[in-house]
Amino acid sequence: MKGIITVVGKDKIGIISQVCSCLSESGVNILDISQTILQGYFNMMMIVDLSNITISFNDIVEELNKIALQKEVSLKLQHEDIFNTMHRI
């Protein structure tokens, strides 16, 4: 099972580090990652493998929400099929 993570907000030190640490501690494998900074705004998209998670999907979302609040960014984790359905033209 794959997931899509998106992070958008003002660039701050440690965003990537905290997200990646949270994922690693939860058994999430990062398959692909793209990030850019445009005029001070951070934008990152990750494709992750959720097959071997060690905590529930909802618990991972909760941990990522804590990071989002701390870093003042929008951070979302969605199952790949839901993401694809929502972004289909």
GROMACS elastic network, one bead per residue, 0.5 to 0.9 nm:
[ bonds ]
;  ai    aj funct       b0    kb
    1    48     6  0.85753   500
    1    49     6  0.60272   500
    1    50     6  0.53530   500
    1    51     6  0.53156   500
    1    79     6  0.76770   500
    1    80     6  0.77771   500
    2    47     6  0.68934   500
    2    48     6  0.55167   500
    2    50     6  0.54923   500
    2    51     6  0.74019   500
    2    78     6  0.87691   500
    2    79     6  0.62022   500
    2    80     6  0.54564   500
    2    81     6  0.83185   500
    3    46     6  0.81287   500
    3    47     6  0.58347   500
    3    48     6  0.51465   500
    3    49     6  0.63749   500
    3    50     6  0.65984   500
    3    77     6  0.65431   500
    3    78     6  0.54554   500
    3    81     6  0.82080   500
    3    83     6  0.82119   500
    4    45     6  0.71093   500
    4    46     6  0.57282   500
    4    48     6  0.63064   500
    4    76     6  0.79109   500
    4    77     6  0.56508   500
    4    78     6  0.53272   500
    4    79     6  0.62833   500
    4    80     6  0.56954   500
    4    83     6  0.69682   500
    5    44     6  0.79300   500
    5    45     6  0.56006   500
    5    46     6  0.50167   500
    5    47     6  0.64960   500
    5    48     6  0.75531   500
    5    75     6  0.70915   500
    5    76     6  0.54655   500
    5    78     6  0.65427   500
    5    79     6  0.89232   500
    6    43     6  0.75257   500
    6    44     6  0.57066   500
    6    46     6  0.65538   500
    6    74     6  0.77117   500
    6    75     6  0.56118   500
    6    76     6  0.53261   500
    6    77     6  0.67750   500
    6    78     6  0.87727   500
    7    15     6  0.88239   500
    7    35     6  0.89681   500
    7    42     6  0.74950   500
    7    43     6  0.56642   500
    7    44     6  0.50463   500
    7    45     6  0.64924   500
    7    46     6  0.87843   500
    7    68     6  0.83463   500
    7    73     6  0.66543   500
    7    74     6  0.55255   500
    7    76     6  0.66554   500
    8    11     6  0.85775   500
    8    41     6  0.71943   500
    8    42     6  0.55558   500
    8    44     6  0.65831   500
    8    45     6  0.88848   500
    8    73     6  0.56801   500
    8    74     6  0.51942   500
    8    75     6  0.66649   500
    9    12     6  0.85652   500
    9    40     6  0.86598   500
    9    41     6  0.54988   500
    9    42     6  0.53151   500
    9    43     6  0.68174   500
    9    71     6  0.85041   500
    9    72     6  0.69917   500
    9    74     6  0.62199   500
    9    75     6  0.87550   500
   10    37     6  0.88462   500
   10    40     6  0.60207   500
   10    42     6  0.56140   500
   10    43     6  0.87285   500
   10    71     6  0.86580   500
   10    72     6  0.77080   500
   10    73     6  0.69332   500
   11    15     6  0.79626   500
   11    37     6  0.71698   500
   11    40     6  0.56622   500
   11    41     6  0.52441   500
   11    43     6  0.84224   500
   11    71     6  0.89083   500
   11    73     6  0.87529   500
   12    15     6  0.63755   500
   12    40     6  0.89851   500
   12    42     6  0.79813   500
   12    71     6  0.70657   500
   12    72     6  0.89869   500
   13    16     6  0.82465   500
   13    17     6  0.85713   500
   13    71     6  0.87910   500
   14    17     6  0.50043   500
   14    18     6  0.59377   500
   14    19     6  0.84491   500
   14    71     6  0.84411   500
   15    18     6  0.54420   500
   15    19     6  0.62293   500
   15    20     6  0.85600   500
   15    42     6  0.89897   500
   15    67     6  0.80546   500
   15    68     6  0.87822   500
   15    71     6  0.68777   500
   15    73     6  0.88968   500
   16    19     6  0.52628   500
   16    20     6  0.59605   500
   16    21     6  0.84168   500
   16    44     6  0.85200   500
   17    20     6  0.52745   500
   17    21     6  0.60126   500
   17    22     6  0.85672   500
   18    21     6  0.51259   500
   18    22     6  0.61298   500
   18    23     6  0.86046   500
   18    64     6  0.89309   500
   18    67     6  0.71182   500
   19    22     6  0.52241   500
   19    23     6  0.62556   500
   19    24     6  0.86524   500
   19    64     6  0.69681   500
   19    67     6  0.72461   500
   20    23     6  0.50827   500
   20    24     6  0.60437   500
   20    25     6  0.85640   500
   20    28     6  0.89579   500
   20    30     6  0.82184   500
   21    24     6  0.50900   500
   21    25     6  0.61041   500
   21    26     6  0.85660   500
   22    25     6  0.52720   500
   22    26     6  0.62903   500
   22    27     6  0.88960   500
   22    28     6  0.85621   500
   22    60     6  0.78920   500
   22    63     6  0.71992   500
   22    64     6  0.73121   500
   22    67     6  0.88712   500
   23    26     6  0.51018   500
   23    27     6  0.63395   500
   23    29     6  0.71967   500
   23    30     6  0.80282   500
   23    48     6  0.89565   500
   23    53     6  0.88403   500
   23    60     6  0.77027   500
   23    64     6  0.86568   500
   24    27     6  0.52804   500
   24    28     6  0.55857   500
   24    29     6  0.68934   500
   24    30     6  0.85591   500
   25    28     6  0.76005   500
   25    54     6  0.81665   500
   26    52     6  0.85910   500
   26    53     6  0.56009   500
   26    54     6  0.53138   500
   26    55     6  0.60515   500
   26    56     6  0.87479   500
   26    60     6  0.69853   500
   27    49     6  0.89232   500
   27    50     6  0.75894   500
   27    51     6  0.84907   500
   27    52     6  0.57044   500
   27    54     6  0.54262   500
   27    55     6  0.79383   500
   28    48     6  0.65924   500
   28    49     6  0.59034   500
   28    50     6  0.54073   500
   28    51     6  0.76689   500
   28    52     6  0.66104   500
   28    53     6  0.55418   500
   28    54     6  0.82136   500
   29    47     6  0.88288   500
   29    48     6  0.55812   500
   29    49     6  0.50835   500
   29    50     6  0.69416   500
   29    51     6  0.85518   500
   29    52     6  0.81099   500
   29    53     6  0.86253   500
   30    33     6  0.72029   500
   30    46     6  0.69484   500
   30    47     6  0.62788   500
   30    49     6  0.63652   500
   31    46     6  0.74430   500
   31    47     6  0.55080   500
   31    48     6  0.51613   500
   31    49     6  0.65539   500
   32    45     6  0.82742   500
   32    46     6  0.55853   500
   32    47     6  0.51059   500
   32    48     6  0.69674   500
   33    44     6  0.72632   500
   33    45     6  0.58517   500
   33    47     6  0.64734   500
   33    48     6  0.86490   500
   34    43     6  0.82787   500
   34    44     6  0.56128   500
   34    45     6  0.53684   500
   34    46     6  0.64197   500
   35    42     6  0.73780   500
   35    43     6  0.55466   500
   35    45     6  0.63919   500
   35    46     6  0.85163   500
   36    41     6  0.82215   500
   36    42     6  0.60594   500
   36    43     6  0.54029   500
   36    44     6  0.64668   500
   37    40     6  0.59482   500
   37    41     6  0.52957   500
   37    43     6  0.61505   500
   37    44     6  0.86678   500
   38    41     6  0.51262   500
   38    42     6  0.66499   500
   38    43     6  0.78791   500
   39    42     6  0.85805   500
   42    73     6  0.87768   500
   47    80     6  0.82804   500
   49    52     6  0.75982   500
   49    53     6  0.85047   500
   50    53     6  0.55508   500
   50    57     6  0.82433   500
   50    79     6  0.88894   500
   53    56     6  0.71231   500
   53    57     6  0.77616   500
   53    60     6  0.88651   500
   55    58     6  0.83012   500
   55    59     6  0.63264   500
   55    60     6  0.69307   500
   56    59     6  0.51232   500
   56    60     6  0.64744   500
   56    61     6  0.87633   500
   57    60     6  0.51904   500
   57    61     6  0.63297   500
   57    62     6  0.86980   500
   58    62     6  0.61523   500
   58    63     6  0.86951   500
   59    63     6  0.62304   500
   59    64     6  0.86221   500
   60    63     6  0.51009   500
   60    64     6  0.61699   500
   60    65     6  0.85269   500
   60    77     6  0.85335   500
   61    64     6  0.50918   500
   61    65     6  0.60787   500
   61    66     6  0.87563   500
   61    76     6  0.76423   500
   61    77     6  0.64145   500
   61    78     6  0.88550   500
   62    65     6  0.50050   500
   62    66     6  0.64685   500
   62    67     6  0.89369   500
   63    66     6  0.52012   500
   63    67     6  0.66558   500
   63    68     6  0.88408   500
   64    67     6  0.50769   500
   64    68     6  0.62147   500
   64    69     6  0.87527   500
   64    75     6  0.69064   500
   64    76     6  0.77132   500
   64    77     6  0.80490   500
   65    69     6  0.62442   500
   65    70     6  0.86000   500
   65    74     6  0.85722   500
   65    75     6  0.67932   500
   65    76     6  0.78933   500
   66    69     6  0.52126   500
   66    70     6  0.62041   500
   66    71     6  0.86096   500
   67    70     6  0.50453   500
   67    71     6  0.59643   500
   67    72     6  0.80582   500
   67    73     6  0.82366   500
   67    75     6  0.81238   500
   68    71     6  0.52618   500
   68    72     6  0.54807   500
   68    74     6  0.59706   500
   68    75     6  0.55948   500
   68    76     6  0.87612   500
   69    73     6  0.67607   500
   69    74     6  0.83152   500
   69    75     6  0.89941   500
   70    73     6  0.80750   500
   71    74     6  0.89293   500
   78    81     6  0.82268   500
   78    82     6  0.65114   500
   78    83     6  0.60334   500
   79    82     6  0.54411   500
   79    83     6  0.63046   500
   79    84     6  0.87359   500
   80    83     6  0.50879   500
   80    84     6  0.60958   500
   80    85     6  0.85739   500
   81    84     6  0.51287   500
   81    85     6  0.61335   500
   81    86     6  0.86246   500
   82    85     6  0.50928   500
   82    86     6  0.61332   500
   82    87     6  0.86349   500
   83    86     6  0.52154   500
   83    87     6  0.62268   500
   83    88     6  0.86099   500
   84    87     6  0.52457   500
   84    88     6  0.59997   500
   85    88     6  0.54151   500
   85    89     6  0.89562   500
   86    89     6  0.86388   500
